[in-house]
Amino acid sequence: MAPPAHQSHRSPSPSQPSGKGEVSDLKLQIRQLAGSRAPGADDSKRELFKKVISYMTIGIDVSSLFSEMVMCSSTSDIVLKKMCYLYVSNYAKSNPDLALLTINFLQKDCKDEDPMIRGLALRSLCSLRVANLVEYLVEPLRSGLRDGSSYVRVVAATGVLKLYHISTSTCIDGDFPSLLKPLMLNDPDTQVVANCLFALQEIWSSEASTSDEASRERDGLLSKPFIYYLLNRIKDFSEWAQCLVLELVAKYIPLDSNEIFDIMNLLEDRLQHANGAVVLATIKLFLQLTLSMTDVHQQVYERIKAPLLTLTSTGSQEQSYAVLAHLHLLVMRAPMLFSSDYKHFYCHYNEPSYVKKLKLEMLTAVANEDNTYEIVTELCEYAANVDIPIARESIRAVGKIALQQYDVNAIVDRLLQFLEMEKDYVTAETLVLIKDLLRKYPQWSHDCIAVVGNISSNNVQEPKAKAALIWMLGEYAQDMADAPYILESMIENWEEEDSPEVRLHLLTATMKCFFRRPPETQKALGAALAAGIADFHQDVHDRALFYYRLLQHNVSVAERVVNPPKQAVSVFADTQSSEIKDRIFDEFNSLSVVYQKPSYMFTDKEHRGPFEFSEEVGHLSIQAPATDNVILAQRVEENDKDLLLSSSQKEDAGAVSNNGSAYDAPLYDGSSSLLAVSSAPPSTSASQPSFDIDDLLGLSLQPAPAPLPPSPNVLHLNAKAVLDPGTFQQKWRQLPISLSQDFCMTPLGVASLTTPQTLLKHVQGHSIQCIASGGQAPNFKYFFFAQKVDDKSLFLVECIINTSSGKAQIKIKADDQSTAQAFSDLFQSALSKFGMP
């Protein structure tokens, strides 16, 4: 007899309805128990309410139970009331008509004898967030602020702020801020004081722009008596409230150094607090207070080391990382002060990779002559770590220490030992570092090249590592016997190489090798140039064509261009500018430190507050330049047709370059024919200037044309226009977008845009002013404005430039829409002339 077929029965989850009628069944059961006073009825209600809250939590719509839940609210069971309040607060905003049913029982509960119920009812009443019901909040809030229970007063203070956001006029007309102020100054409960302070800060800051009284009250929060009042009570505040007070004190400007020392003495014990947020807020305050006092500032660094190091070793990994990020910022600013504490930055086996990576950066920063040996020894142990990303980072850290000129001899030996580990990723990272070391310390080339020459190019697969190996083959071809033949084998596999970076390095290395060992490299160079010219990647094609034309012009000139005498690199470029680092330091104890970038780089416009434009850059008042300093620039036009035309097409068309000399590019057919290179320069007229390089790069320099007489419709701008950031922001929000366009920058313009400030002076010469700018390569963002001379109407511009793509995204808003296109033409004309000599 066959066994019965297996039937799988899936038991319904207790937190998920088993069918469509489950909510209807709940509704019926709650209605039956609504008026019941029988023993055990409250326990049954609890179970039903738990189901309702569970369904609501997972996103199931149980709003149809609203009436039944309100009917059950009349109970003395505080647990039932809590769940009922939670349900009502959740569905009141989406069901404003039903929310009216809750007013009676919430107002009744606001007068209950139990202060817990009064507070919960008042909190729920303020959480309805229904504009039509604000009139019912006024009296309960007034009573709550006068309540004898501190819990009710705490809830009422927060409720005033909720009322302000629901209906600003009701809150201000009801004079609630003046009711909060006495509580903030006189209430014995510190949590009431903190909530009043928080509410009044937000209300007065929002009203300060339209009310002089609110502005005076906001400034009064930074008065010396009030600051000292809070500092003397700070020990009684909760952790959140202490952070709030410390944030307020950080905005206070002491009168003299004695007052600074008084504040620091009052807060000295906050550095031993168990909560990391309180410690970081205190450190931020100490650092800001002593910025102008160099000696004291250094003593502050010494004082805060121990609390920070303690916090990094306690608590969760996430908290440790947040504290480590702030410690990392301080280490980068003053590495010598932390050099003796380097062992605290050693990695532990159970730490997550993001913590280890931060510690490796800190070990690199604190390395000096005294501790380099111990730090490098520790880092070398990490190179064999099973966590490959950490192993890579440790090798890079060793190289960075070597570039700081600490114990270079021993470090080079350690790096060369890494090449013997026969691990692909270790070899790859080591090759990249050796290349950088040879650029800074050419005297170590003999030792390094002797080891690197034994590495098979077939075992190096990562593009950056392969590019580093090729660079060394070209730079030190005279010291590596097999260099021409290794390069030749790579050129034979040209089509199989996917990385443009490797192909570019291969072209340059082959050229360098040719100048040092011509007979052995001539064949390889011919194949490399032919393959490069036929390459689909534009940069590879351009460079190969450039080298070909350069060789055809004059070999000695080509050698001076490709392989000139080089000086050792003294300093490698930092990834972050000092301006960015200072901006991050100013935003201490915020996400900026964790993300290692200023807030404007990761926040949206709507979250940047009222000073979103003025905060993007510190340069807001820019004087107009003198009109007699504007110089006519030469006109540069792109000639991509000549650059992209293939060699055979140019032969058929009898193409001639700008200097009148014809050229022929080799065809890549896989043959082994030698490259014939003429060392004699082509015949040209002595009076005719040579523009080979300009023609190759697609640039034709021509004299600037004579200025045309102005047409009657030319747009005239006010060269001395002035606009404050607040007005700019207001008009930007009000005006619609007149034009939104993309504009291609010239190559010279892209090359000149290294920092945001380089463009500012140029556009000022065209009577266009910059009100804010920011970003770093490759993305730069600007806000410009201009003003017509005749009717004073304004033009506002948002310009985002990406130097990688060479494109600018332009949005223009104008008071006079009819002149928007004329201004756009003028603005694009200014951009097209940027970078010209």
Salt bridges, closest charged atoms under 4 A:
GLU68 OE2 - ARG31 NH2 2.36
ASP77 OD2 - ARG46 NE 3.02
ASP109 OD2 - LYS81 NZ 3.05
ASP147 OD1 - ARG118 NH2 2.92
ASP187 OD2 - ARG153 NE 2.73
GLU202 OE2 - HIS165 NE2 2.75
GLU217 OE1 - LYS181 NZ 3.00
ASP219 OD1 - ARG218 NE 3.71
GLU268 OE2 - ARG303 NE 2.61
ASP269 OD2 - LYS235 NZ 3.46
ASP269 OD2 - ARG270 NH2 3.23
GLU302 OE1 - LYS305 NZ 3.34
ASP341 OD2 - LYS305 NZ 2.83
GLU351 OE2 - LYS359 NZ 2.59
GLU361 OE1 - HIS328 NE2 2.90
GLU361 OE2 - LYS357 NZ 3.16
GLU393 OE2 - ARG396 NH1 2.84
GLU429 OE2 - ARG392 NH1 2.82
GLU429 OE2 - ARG396 NH2 2.85
ASP436 OD1 - ARG439 NH1 3.74
GLU462 OE2 - ARG392 NH2 2.43
GLU475 OE1 - LYS512 NZ 2.76
GLU475 OE2 - LYS566 NZ 3.37
GLU488 OE2 - LYS523 NZ 3.64
GLU497 OE1 - LYS466 NZ 3.04
GLU520 OE1 - ARG517 NE 3.00
ASP535 OD2 - ARG503 NE 2.81
ASP574 OD2 - LYS581 NZ 2.51
ASP582 OD1 - ARG333 NH1 3.33
GLU587 OE2 - ARG583 NE 3.44
GLU612 OE2 - ARG733 NH2 3.10
GLU616 OE2 - ARG608 NH1 2.41
GLU637 OE2 - ARG635 NH2 1.82
ASP642 OD2 - ARG549 NH2 3.77
ASP642 OD1 - LYS650 NZ 3.59
ASP692 OD2 - HIS553 ND1 3.55
ASP695 OD2 - ARG549 NH1 3.37
ASP791 OD2 - LYS788 NZ 3.57
GLU798 OE2 - LYS605 NZ 2.37
GLU798 OE2 - LYS781 NZ 3.82
ASP815 OD1 - LYS731 NZ 3.23
ASP816 OD2 - LYS788 NZ 3.78
